[in-house]
């Protein structure tokens, strides 16, 4: 797997690895559950809800990769760029810049 000098170089690769509608939907659900988990952890002072959100986010994302997209998650090779890509894709989907 190639190395990337910047997130701007990595993001087109990230999008190619997330082409299927089902994968994007599963990522969106997982990231939403993560954000809900963080919010509830803050409101209810329950830090374990952050962990539950992380498990949900990766669980939904990996189901999308293994069973819909049929590829390996980028997080295995580029964990921080992939995490940033998740949030960028989430934001792009929310504002309609990317389609589901």
N, C-alpha and C positions, 0 to 999 in steps of 0.2 A: 504494500500500500504506500502511495507517495506521501511525502511530507508537504505541509502547507505553510507558507510564509506568513499568512494572515487569515483571518476569518473570511474576508472578501474572496480569497482564493478557495477556501474550503466550502463555502455555502453552495456554489453550483454543484459540486460533487454531492453534498448533503441532499439537495433537491432531487438529483438523479436517483438517489437511493430511496426516495420517498415519492415515487411516481403514482403508485396505485391509490385510488380513492379510499379503499379500505384501510390502508396503512395510515393515511393522513387522518382519517376519522379516529382510528384507535390511538394514535399519538395525541390527538386533540383531547380525547376523553381522558387519557392518562395524565396529561399535563393539567387539565382542569381539576382532576381529583387531587393532584399534588398541591395545587394552589388552594383548594378547599381545605386540605389537610393542614397546610401552613396557617391559613386563616383561623381555623378552629383551634389549632395548637396555641396560637396567640391569645385568642379570646378565652379559651377554657384553661389556659396554663397547663396544657397536656403535651409535652414535647414529643411523646411517642407518636402523636398524630402526624408529625413531620415524617417519621420513618414509614408510617403507613402510606403517606402520600408518595414517598419515593418508591416503595414497593409497587403501588398501583401504577405509577407512571412508567416504570420500567417493564412491569408485567404487560400492560397494554401495548407498549411500544414493541416489545420483543415478540408478542403474538403476531403483530402486524408484519414484522420482518420475516419471521420463520414460516408463517402460514399464508400470508397474503403476498408479500413482496418477494419471498423466497431468496433472501439475501442475509448477510450477517450485519447486525447493527454496527454502525460506525463507532459507537461508544467503546467497542473492544480495542480499537486502534487509536482513536482520537477522542478520549473521554471529555475533555473540556471544550473542544470545538464542537463536539456532538451535542453537549448540553446547551451550549449557546445556540446551536442550530435548532434545537427543539423549541427554545423560547422564541427564536426569530420566526420559525415557521408558524408557531402558535399565533404570534402577533400578526403575521402576514395573512393567515387564514381569517382571523377576527376582522381585519379591516378590508378584506376582499382583494388583497394584492395577489394572493395565491388562491387557487380553487381546491375544494375538497376532492 
